[in-house]
Amino acid sequence: MPKGSEYERMNSPMNQFQTREERGIYVHVLPTDKFRMNTIVATFAQELREDTATPLALLPYLLNRGSEQYPTPEKLQLALDELYGASMSATIDKKGERQVVDFSMNVPNEKFLKQGEGLFQKALGILSDVMLRPQLQDGAFLPEYVQAEKEQHKKRIAAVIDDKMNYAVERCNEEMTKGEPYAIPRLGFENKIDEITPQSLFDVYQRLLKTAPINIYVVGDVDTDAVAAEIFRVFDMERDPQAAFAPVQIQHETRAVKDVVDRLDINQGKLNVGVWTNVAWASDDYAAMQVCNGVLGAFPHSKLFVNVREKHSLAYYCMSRLDGHKGIISVFSGVEFDKIDQALEIIREQFDVLKKGEITAEEMEFTIAGLVNAYKTAMDNPTSIADFHLNGLLAGRVRTREEMIDAFQKVTVEDVVRVAQGLQFDTIYTLRNEEGNHGA
């Protein structure tokens, strides 16, 4: 987590958020009258590990079932309703090789209400109660809640498999990064769920409270010092936060391309390509790589979409996605089984023309405009604003959206070609129907 110059940077005039820190709890406040709601986002970040990924993924959903003061989902919802329709959610995120337990709360700004004094403090009280004071039985979580959430978590993992597009992306990334923490799924492992007990899950929770860096964001019409003081008061607990995360392996040497084939009972094939960029969020070339990925496959005007889908009619969809936390471009497409080889050939051609600099002025203009618009649109969402800042913290370089927009607008064709030269095919993953079925 931020130390020294990075901590000073977080509090510089160029940065939107003002940061306060105590005991490894970082409070980031963005005072603004832009929104009629005040938003609180609270996160625990941990390294992705095989032994803790599954219980950590289950944890936020369990905590959101109820607390000491609000012991059932119904009573918790009633308490939120009394705050003029406040809302709260909990989820698990994967950011590169970090697993993030995420809570968010939205509560109306009391300045817009005739009544409602102390709404923010009441909302913070509910949120902290859910996060810090769960219902316990014999020093562990409630067995019935744990069992119910274990069954729900099996359904969440099954839903990933049912979504064949995202399943193929995850499987390609898993094969590409085998042996690295990034290969661990966001939701953990289905075969690890039955091992979880109320006591083992509570032990994981206790370690999280004591050691994980905690980042709490507040976006709204608030006073920074008053909000920070209130949060530190509410989250007053004994902690021994870990000093730093292990570095993420971004640089990868060129190696033989892996061909991986999975077979399921499906009607449409999936063709995915995992590509190393060796450029990540903290790099000076990150903006250029974003533009490179945009020209390649992030937009409807991109080379993959136009050539694989529109021109040659080889795919139902064909696009690319950049994960700046790990430096991976994922190409993913839905293709008829008998057109997979042809589609792969056209995909390879798009990388070749990109590296040769065959990029039109229109492709550059539309790509940069698309990225700028996406960043500006995200500024209208308080949760997205907080998430962008957290991404920077976890990646080791905090930028403002204004800085990124300025960087996009300075990217040249030469910059795109330069970063494109470093793209390396690593894994070709296909999801086909079961052997012996039609179209195989």
C-alpha positions in Angstrom: 0.0 0.0 0.0 1.1 3.6 -0.5 4.1 4.9 1.4 6.3 7.9 1.1 6.1 9.8 -2.2 3.1 7.8 -3.4 1.1 8.8 -0.2 2.1 12.4 -0.8 0.9 12.1 -4.4 -2.5 10.8 -3.3 -2.9 14.1 -1.4 -1.5 16.4 -4.0 -3.8 19.1 -5.6 -3.8 17.2 -8.9 -5.6 14.3 -7.3 -9.3 14.4 -6.7 -9.2 12.3 -3.5 -7.9 13.5 -0.1 -6.4 10.6 1.9 -6.1 10.0 5.6 -4.5 6.9 7.1 -4.5 5.1 10.4 -3.5 1.5 11.3 -3.5 0.5 7.6 -6.9 1.9 7.0 -6.9 4.4 4.2 -9.8 6.9 4.0 -10.1 8.6 0.6 -12.7 11.4 0.4 -13.8 13.2 -2.7 -15.9 16.3 -1.7 -18.3 17.1 -4.5 -21.8 18.5 -4.9 -22.2 16.7 -8.2 -24.3 13.9 -6.8 -27.5 13.8 -4.8 -26.4 10.6 -3.1 -23.4 10.1 -0.9 -21.4 6.9 -1.7 -19.3 4.8 0.6 -17.1 2.0 -0.8 -15.1 -0.1 1.6 -12.6 -2.8 0.5 -10.3 -5.4 1.9 -7.5 -6.4 -0.4 -5.6 -9.7 -0.2 -3.2 -11.7 -2.4 -4.9 -14.4 -4.5 -4.0 -17.7 -2.9 -5.4 -21.2 -3.6 -6.0 -21.8 0.1 -8.0 -18.6 0.8 -9.6 -17.8 -2.6 -12.7 -19.8 -2.1 -13.6 -18.7 1.5 -12.8 -15.1 0.8 -15.0 -15.2 -2.3 -17.9 -16.5 -0.1 -17.3 -14.1 2.7 -18.9 -10.8 1.5 -22.1 -12.5 0.6 -22.3 -14.2 4.0 -21.6 -10.9 5.9 -24.3 -9.2 3.9 -26.9 -11.7 5.2 -27.1 -9.8 8.6 -25.2 -8.6 11.6 -25.6 -8.4 15.4 -27.9 -5.4 15.2 -29.6 -6.5 11.9 -29.7 -10.3 12.2 -31.7 -11.1 9.1 -31.7 -9.9 5.5 -35.2 -8.6 6.1 -34.2 -6.5 9.2 -31.1 -5.2 7.3 -33.3 -4.1 4.4 -35.8 -2.5 6.7 -33.0 -0.4 8.3 -31.8 0.7 4.8 -35.4 1.6 3.8 -35.6 3.9 6.9 -32.7 5.9 5.5 -34.8 7.1 2.6 -34.1 4.2 0.4 -30.4 3.7 1.0 -28.8 0.7 -0.7 -26.0 -1.6 0.2 -24.2 -4.4 -1.7 -21.3 -6.8 -1.2 -19.3 -8.7 -3.7 -15.9 -10.2 -4.5 -13.5 -8.7 -7.2 -10.4 -9.9 -8.8 -7.9 -7.2 -9.7 -4.9 -8.9 -11.3 -3.4 -11.0 -8.6 -5.4 -9.4 -5.8 -8.7 -10.5 -4.4 -10.9 -7.7 -3.1 -13.8 -8.0 -0.7 -16.0 -5.0 -1.6 -18.9 -3.3 0.1 -20.7 -0.3 -1.2 -23.4 2.0 0.3 -25.5 4.7 -1.3 -27.4 7.1 0.9 -29.3 10.3 0.0 -27.5 13.5 0.8 -29.5 14.9 3.7 -29.0 18.5 2.3 -31.7 17.6 -0.2 -34.2 16.4 2.4 -36.4 18.4 4.8 -35.7 15.7 7.4 -32.9 13.1 7.6 -30.3 14.6 9.9 -27.4 12.3 10.5 -28.1 10.1 7.5 -24.5 9.6 6.6 -23.5 8.6 10.2 -26.5 6.1 10.3 -25.5 4.6 7.0 -21.9 4.3 8.1 -23.1 2.6 11.2 -25.1 0.0 9.3 -22.2 -0.6 6.9 -19.6 -1.0 9.7 -22.0 -3.3 11.7 -22.3 -5.6 8.7 -18.5 -5.6 8.1 -17.2 -5.8 11.7 -20.0 -7.3 13.8 -21.4 -10.4 12.2 -23.7 -12.8 13.9 -21.8 -15.5 15.7 -22.5 -18.8 17.5 -20.0 -20.4 19.8 -17.2 -18.1 18.4 -17.9 -18.8 14.8 -20.3 -17.9 12.0 -23.9 -19.1 12.1 -23.9 -22.7 10.7 -27.2 -22.2 8.9 -26.0 -19.1 7.2 -22.7 -20.7 6.2 -24.4 -23.7 4.7 -26.9 -21.6 2.8 -24.2 -19.4 1.4 -22.1 -22.5 0.4 -25.0 -23.7 -1.7 -25.4 -20.2 -3.3 -21.7 -20.1 -4.0 -21.8 -23.4 -5.9 -24.5 -21.7 -8.1 -22.4 -18.7 -8.7 -19.5 -20.8 -9.9 -21.9 -22.9 -12.1 -23.2 -19.6 -13.6 -19.7 -18.8 -14.8 -19.6 -22.1 -16.6 -23.0 -21.4 -18.1 -21.8 -18.1 -19.5 -19.6 -19.7 -22.2 -18.1 -16.5 -23.4 -16.7 -15.5 -20.0 -15.9 -19.1 -19.2 -13.7 -19.3 -22.3 -11.9 -16.1 -21.3 -11.2 -17.4 -17.8 -10.0 -20.8 -19.1 -7.7 -19.2 -21.6 -6.2 -16.9 -18.9 -5.9 -19.8 -16.5 -3.9 -21.9 -19.0 -1.8 -18.9 -20.0 -0.8 -18.1 -16.4 -0.7 -21.6 -15.0 1.5 -21.6 -11.9 0.9 -17.9 -11.2 -1.6 -16.4 -8.8 -3.5 -14.8 -11.7 -4.7 -18.3 -12.7 -6.8 -18.6 -9.6 -10.5 -17.9 -10.4 -12.2 -14.9 -8.8 -14.8 -17.1 -7.1 -12.3 -19.8 -6.0 -12.8 -23.5 -6.6 -16.1 -25.5 -6.5 -14.3 -28.5 -5.0 -13.1 -26.4 -2.1 -16.5 -25.2 -1.0 -17.5 -28.3 1.1 -14.3 -28.0 3.1 -15.5 -24.6 4.5 -16.8 -24.7 8.1 -18.2 -21.9 10.2 -15.0 -21.9 12.2 -12.6 -22.0 9.3 -14.4 -19.2 7.5 -14.4 -17.1 10.7 -10.7 -17.6 11.0 -10.2 -16.3 7.5 -12.4 -13.4 8.3 -10.4 -12.6 11.5 -7.1 -12.6 9.6 -8.7 -10.3 6.9 -9.8 -7.8 9.5 -6.4 -7.7 11.2 -4.0 -7.8 8.3 -5.6 -6.7 5.0 -5.1 -3.1 3.8 -8.5 -1.4 4.1 -9.5 1.3 1.6 -12.6 3.3 2.4 -13.9 5.8 -0.2 -16.5 8.5 0.3 -17.8 10.4 -2.7 -20.3 13.2 -2.0 -21.1 16.6 -0.5 -19.1 16.0 2.8 -16.4 17.5 4.9 -13.1 15.5 4.5 -11.8 15.8 8.0 -15.1 15.2 9.7 -15.8 12.1 7.6 -12.3 10.7 8.1 -12.6 11.2 11.8 -15.9 9.4 11.9 -14.7 6.5 9.9 -11.6 6.0 12.1 -13.9 6.1 15.1 -16.3 3.5 13.8 -13.5 1.3 12.5 -11.5 1.4 15.7 -10.0 -2.0 16.0 -6.6 -3.6 16.8 -4.7 -4.3 13.5 -1.4 -5.5 12.3 -1.6 -4.7 8.6 0.8 -6.4 6.1 3.5 -4.2 4.8 3.2 -4.8 1.1 1.9 -7.3 -1.5 4.2 -9.5 -3.5 5.0 -8.0 -6.9 3.0 -9.1 -9.9 5.0 -10.8 -12.7 4.3 -8.6 -15.8 7.3 -9.4 -18.0 7.1 -12.7 -19.8 9.6 -14.2 -22.2 8.5 -15.5 -25.6 7.7 -19.2 -25.6 6.1 -21.7 -27.8 2.4 -21.0 -28.3 0.1 -23.3 -26.4 -2.9 -24.9 -28.0 -5.6 -25.8 -25.5 -8.9 -27.4 -26.5 -11.9 -28.0 -24.1 -15.1 -29.8 -25.1 -18.6 -29.2 -23.8 -22.1 -29.8 -25.0 -22.4 -26.4 -26.9 -23.8 -25.2 -30.2 -21.3 -22.4 -30.9 -17.5 -22.6 -30.7 -15.3 -20.2 -28.8 -11.9 -19.1 -30.0 -9.7 -17.2 -27.6 -6.2 -15.9 -27.8 -4.1 -14.9 -24.8 -1.4 -12.3 -25.6 1.3 -10.9 -23.4 1.8 -7.1 -23.7 4.6 -6.7 -21.1 2.9 -3.4 -20.3 0.8 -2.8 -17.2 -1.1 -0.1 -15.5 1.9 1.6 -13.9 3.9 1.8 -17.2 4.4 5.0 -19.0 3.2 3.1 -22.1 -0.1 2.1 -20.5 -2.1 4.8 -22.4 -0.5 3.7 -25.7 -1.3 0.1 -25.0 -4.9 1.0 -24.3 -5.1 2.8 -27.7 -3.4 -0.2 -29.3 -6.0 -2.5 -27.9 -8.7 -0.1 -29.0 -7.5 -0.2 -32.6 -7.2 -3.9 -32.4 -10.5 -5.0 -30.9 -12.2 -2.9 -28.2 -14.7 -1.1 -30.4 -17.1 -1.7 -33.3 -14.7 0.1 -35.6 -11.7 -2.0 -34.5 -9.8 -4.3 -36.8 -11.0 -7.6 -35.2 -14.6 -6.6 -35.4 -14.5 -5.2 -38.9 -12.4 -8.0 -40.5 -13.3 -11.2 -38.6 -17.0 -10.4 -38.1 -18.1 -7.9 -40.7 -15.9 -8.5 -43.7 -15.4 -12.2 -43.6 -18.5 -13.2 -41.5 -16.5 -15.7 -39.5 -17.7 -14.8 -36.0 -20.8 -13.8 -34.1 -18.5 -11.5 -32.1 -14.8 -10.8 -32.0 -13.2 -8.4 -29.7 -10.3 -7.9 -27.3 -9.9 -6.8 -23.7 -6.8 -5.4 -21.9 -6.2 -6.3 -18.3 -3.8 -3.6 -17.1 -3.2 -5.3 -13.8 -1.4 -8.3 -15.4 -0.5 -7.0 -18.9 -2.7 -9.4 -20.9 -4.8 -8.8 -24.0 -7.5 -11.4 -24.3 -9.0 -11.9 -27.8 -12.4 -13.7 -27.7 -14.8 -14.7 -30.3 -17.8 -16.9 -31.0 -17.3 -18.9 -34.1 -18.9 -21.9 -35.9 -16.8 -25.0 -35.3 -15.8 -25.4 -38.9 -14.6 -21.8 -39.2 -12.3 -21.7 -36.2 -9.1 -22.2 -38.1 -10.0 -19.6 -40.7 -11.0 -17.1 -38.0 -7.6 -17.7 -36.2 -5.8 -16.9 -39.5 -7.6 -13.6 -39.8 -7.0 -12.7 -36.2 -3.3 -13.3 -36.7 -3.4 -11.0 -39.7 -4.8 -8.2 -37.7 -1.8 -8.4 -35.3 0.5 -8.4 -38.2 -1.0 -5.3 -39.9 -1.0 -3.5 -36.5 2.7 -4.2 -36.0 3.4 -2.9 -39.5 1.7 0.4 -38.8 -1.2 -0.1 -41.1 -3.5 2.1 -39.0 -5.8 4.7 -40.5 -6.3 8.2 -39.2 -10.0 7.3 -38.7 -9.1 4.2 -36.5 -6.9 6.4 -34.3 -9.5 9.2 -34.1 -12.4 6.9 -33.3 -10.3 4.9 -30.8 -9.1 7.9 -28.8 -12.5 9.4 -28.9 -14.0 6.2 -27.6 -11.5 5.9 -24.7 -12.0 9.5 -23.8 -15.8 9.2 -23.8 -15.6 6.0 -21.7 -13.4 7.7 -19.1 -15.7 10.8 -19.0 -18.8 8.7 -18.7 -17.3 6.8 -15.8 -16.8 10.1 -13.9 -20.6 10.2 -13.6 -20.6 7.1 -11.4 -19.2 7.5 -7.8 -18.5 3.8 -7.5 -16.6 3.8 -10.7 -14.6 6.8 -9.5 -13.6 5.0 -6.4 -12.8 1.8 -8.3 -10.5 3.7 -10.7 -8.5 5.1 -7.8 -8.3 1.7 -6.1 -7.0 0.2 -9.3 -4.2 2.7 -9.3 -3.3 1.9 -5.7 -3.2 -1.8 -6.3 -1.2 -1.4 -9.5 1.3 1.0 -7.8 0.5 4.2 -9.7 -2.3 6.5 -8.9 -3.6 8.6 -11.9 -6.6 10.9 -12.2 -9.0 10.3 -15.1 -8.0 13.7 -16.4 -4.4 12.6 -16.6 -5.4 9.5 -18.6 -7.5 11.4 -21.0 -4.6 13.8 -21.6 -2.3 10.8 -22.2 -4.8 9.2 -24.7 -4.9 12.4 -26.7 -1.1 12.5 -27.0 -0.8 8.9 -28.3 0.5 8.7 -31.9 0.5 6.0 -34.5 4.2 5.6 -33.8 3.5 4.9 -30.1 0.9 2.3 -31.0 3.2 0.5 -33.4 6.0 0.6 -30.9 4.0 -1.1 -28.1 2.4 -3.5 -30.7 5.8 -4.8 -31.6 6.0 -6.3 -28.1 2.8 -8.3 -28.3 3.4 -12.0 -27.9 0.9 -14.8 -28.7 1.0 -17.2 -25.8 -2.2 -19.4 -25.7 -4.8 -20.3 -28.3 -7.8 -21.7 -26.6 -10.8 -23.2 -28.3 -14.0 -24.5 -26.8 -15.6 -27.1 -29.0 -18.6 -29.4 -28.9 -18.2 -32.9 -27.6 -16.4 -35.3 -29.8 -18.8 -37.2 -32.1 -21.5 -34.4 -32.0 -22.5 -32.6 -35.1 -20.2 -30.0 -36.5 -17.1 -31.3 -34.6 
